[in-house]
Amino acid sequence: MELLTGIAVTVGAGAAVVMAPVALGAVGFTAAGIAANSLAAGMMASAATASGGGVLAGSIVAVLQSAGAAGLAGSTTAVVAGVGGAVGGAVGWLTATAAGLIT
């Protein structure tokens, strides 16, 4: 693996883990609950309507709210880091290839 790609994998993994809670809060999944008039509130309303009045346990809205309220579990953190690392690696490889650093 080229140095630039390795750096990009590391940065991508770290940034994903740090930014996931920030992103959850920004869309309305907060420690205090779902923020009024947010994207999360719209998702919750849609999920409740679709299921006949409540948000189903295990649904994407329930999982995101749990993560927003309590933070990411260790296993979830590992998945987020893996995805962030993969994206970072792909971006690093593409950048190095476009710059002619990798032939």
N, C-alpha and C positions, 0 to 999 in steps of 0.2 A: 504494500500500500504506500502510495506517495505521502510525503509529509503533509502537504496541504490537505489531502483527503482525510488523513488521521486527525489533524487539527479540527477540520470541519465536523467530523463525527463527534469529537469530544465537546465542541462548542454547542452543536445541535442537541446533544443529549442533555447537557447542563441547562441550556436555555429552555428546553421543553419542560423540564422538571420545575424550574423556577417560575416560568410563565403560566403553567397550567392553572394554578390557583388564582393568579391575577386575571386570567381570561375568564375563569368561572365567575369571579366577582364582577367583572366588567359587564357580563351579560345578565347578571341578576341573581346568580346562585351564591348567596352570602351566608355567613355564619348565623345571622339573625333570621334567616328564612329567605324566601323568594321576594325580591324587591318589586314593589308596585310599579306598574307601567314599564316593565323591562321586557327584554326578549324572553327571559325565563318565565315571566308571568304569562306571556302569550303562549309559550309552549305548554305551561301547566293548564291553562284554560282549554287549549285544543285537546290535550291528553284526557282531561276530565270529561269533556264533551264526548269524545270518541269512546270512552269506556263507560258511559252512562252516569257520570257524576263524580267519580273519584279518580285519582291517579293510581294506577296499578303498581303494586310493589314489584321492583325489579325492572320497571320501565326506564327508558333513557332519562326521563325527567326525574324520577326517583333517585337514580344512580348519581346524576349530576348534582342534585340537591344534597345528597349525602356527602359527596366530595366537597361541595362548597361549604357545608356546615362543619364537617369534621376534618377536612383535609384529605389528602390522598393516602390510601393504604400502601403498605410496602410493595405489594404485588402490582398495584396500579402504577406506582412510581416507576417500577421496573419497566412496565409496558410503555409508559410515556417516554422514559429515557430511551428505550429501544427504537421507538418510532422517531423521536427527535434525532437520534444518532443516525438512523437510516436516511432521513431527509437531509441532514447536515452533510453526510457522506456523499449523497447524490449531488448536492449543490457544489460541494468541494471538487468532486471529480469533474463535473461539467465545467466548472470555472477553470480548473487546471487544463482540461482538454481544449477549451476555447482559447486559452492563453498560449497554447502550444507547449505547455510544460510536460504533458503526457503525450506520447506518440503511439 
